[in-house]
Amino acid sequence: MALAKRLALVREPRTYEVIGYDAGDHIDSIERVLAKHKAHYLAFVDYEGLGGFPWPNMERLLRHRGDLFITFIPNIGRVLARDWEGDREAIAQLVGEDVAFNATTQDDLFTGYLENIRRIRPNSLDIRIQSGGSYHYILIFCAGQKRVPGWFDALKTLKSKIETFDGLDVKEALDRVEGHQATLGGPPDAP
């Protein structure tokens, strides 16, 4: 509902459609809508623990015309490390059976997942976001299949900058945006 409200502010009503149901359960319906309208999609996949958009559906979506932004949480590797054999089936739903059953480390899960994406979408870029501690997540941008979009080069430049930041850099930038400090790197303004 929030996405529909935001889009209504910037787009004409008949130029988009927000599909308001769980994409993991309704990939057939989504594919019908995409085919019917010969649509180009913009999709966001944000995994939550061991729940999220299953790999078989991801594979189907990647074969359609559109751009996809994925938040990949390496925590699934830590979950898998707790009970490598017991959690492997759940992990396989997210990253694919070939990846889950051949992985021997947490990094293997991400590397295999990204390789599977790139088999379908070679124009994919991953950006590692650091917290400043041991936690991090990875943004994966999957651009169109046939040609590289104009924004992709800018994204490559952004990647090289973002990957040098950590959680303290982000906090400092947010403080600046919110007016809590006069300059980046300077002391906070007095109240």
Secondary structure, 3 states (H helix, E strand, C coil): CHHHHHHHHHCCHHHCCCCCCCCCCCHHHHHHHHHHHCCCEEEEEECECCECCCHHHHHHHHCCCEEEEEEECCHHHHHHHHCCCCCHHHHHHHHCHHHHHHCCCHHHHHHHHHHHHHHHCCCEEEEEEECCCCCEEEEEEECCCCCCCCHHHHHHHHHHHHCCCCHHHHHHHHHHHCCCECCCCCCECCC
